[in-house]
Amino acid sequence: MNIPFPDLTPAIPEIIISMVATFLLIAELVAKNKSPLGYIGIATAAIVMYLLPVSRGETFGGMFISDSYSTYFKLIFLINLILTILISLKYIHKEKADYGEYYSLLLFATAGMMLMASAKDLIILYLGLELMALSTYILAGIKRHDIKSNEAAIKYFLLGGFSSALLLYGMSLLYGITTTTDIYKIAQYLQQKETTPVLLLSMSLIAVAFAFKIAAAPFHMWAPDVYEGAPTSVTAFMSVGPKAAGFAVIGRVFYVAFYNLQTDWTAVFIAIAILTMAVGNILAIVQTNIKRMLAYSSIAHAGYALLGVIAGTNEGLNAMMTYLLIYAFMNIGAFAIVILLHKGEEIKDYDGLAKSHPLVAAIMLVFMFSLTGIPPTAGFIGKFNVFMAAINAGYTWLVVIAVIFSAISAYYYLRIVMNMYMKNMTEEVKIISSLALSGAIFITVIAVLVIGIIPSLVII
């Protein structure tokens, strides 16, 4: 009897990432110096990035799809992985968290994100989500003897488990209504049926679960504590990867499966977006720890990116995707500077930085300007795109609200700039000397400036 073997070509990137992650777990047992493991991770990500364009099609009985949409998100995930490893190599050694499984978990989490982006079936989506989530829970607590890291991991695990339960309940209701877990078949079924309260409940539960993953208010409560307690390199990784993965599945599920319910889910996301921008920008003002400030900043940026989803058009979806790519560079760049300034986690640590380290201050200024959305940085291009997509879809009033909150954000971003250039240094700032970290900072600052000047490079 001949058993048909599926064509695994579309899933080759995920297979390679998973195999290397498993290999690193074994290699960690014999490797005294863990840095080579990190470089293996970077090389793997580069190879997978090269293979992405040729891994198109469907496999596993149509449950997994590799298309241009998923490929774009996978590019973001791999950039996030490479930059995270670069900023980690020296940092985790200094933090006494130089375990080989650190790099393996980064790869497993990335593989989970890639599965989520390529999910054509709710089962694959959930498997990818759990692979990503379980890996990031452990990464948040990788500093085993640090009570803040332990607290971050426990909070993230408990709240993450709760959101996963809501997602499963929503999926089970949707399966009960449609008798299928295929996203495209669900869309076909719902086109022929009327909206029911149970269907709306299912959609709401799924929206809430995804809102947790992107740290949107009021489901953001885990982000500040987890971002502060986790190692800074892990915080940088979590601020980009899981957020982008959450938006990837929002685009796939709501633009396809719930296409007929667009009026209903748009209303839900409008409320979430407004609350997210308000909470993120207002609470960031009172923070004294820069990691907590960037956590609330990350919440606010989720609100801006949601404008692209709310638009409900291809233009809006493309603008959201571009925004997330730009956000990856500017946010990881900002966290890289936090790592560069050893123990520079308090905002007061940046006082007088321009006098002692003018180049570092200038680079941080670029990232702060970009996060604010000031031209000619990439952040301005990202915000302009999502705002225009929302305006073209008829949500001018919502964009006005977003612009007001964006103006509020200038206060806490430019406060860092003011501290660096207009205050006197209170104590000597130590700089971590690392070629890999310097390379990550160089890549991110160049990307932010080049995209800001030549936006056609990334605009879809």
URBELTA-V436940 format. One line per field, one symbol per residue. burial: I if it has 9 or more other ideal C-beta (glycine too) atoms within 8 Angstrom, else O. A space follows every 10 residues. Layout:
burial=???
This chain:
burial=OOOOOOOOII IIIIIIIIOI IIIIIOIIOO IOOIOOIIII IIOIIIIIIO IIOOIOIIII OIIIIIOOII IIIIIIIIII IIIIIIIIII IIIOIOIOII IIIIIIIIII IIIIIIIIII IIOIIIIIII IIIOIIIIII IIIOOOOIII IIIIIIIOII OOIIOIIIII IOIIIOIIOO IIIIIIIOII OOIOOOOIII IIIIIIIIII IIIIIIIOII OIIIIIIIII IIIIIIIIII IIIIIIIIII IIIIIIIIIO IIOIIIOIII OIIIIIIIII IOIIIOIOII IIIIIIIIII IIIIIIIIII IIIOIIIIII IIIIIIIIII IIIIIIIIII IOOIIOIOII IIIIOOIOOI IIIIIIIIII IIIIOOIIII IIIIIIIIII IIIOIOOIIO IIIOIIOIII OIIIIIIIII IOIOIOOOIO IIOIOIIOII IOIIIOIIII IIOOIOOIIO
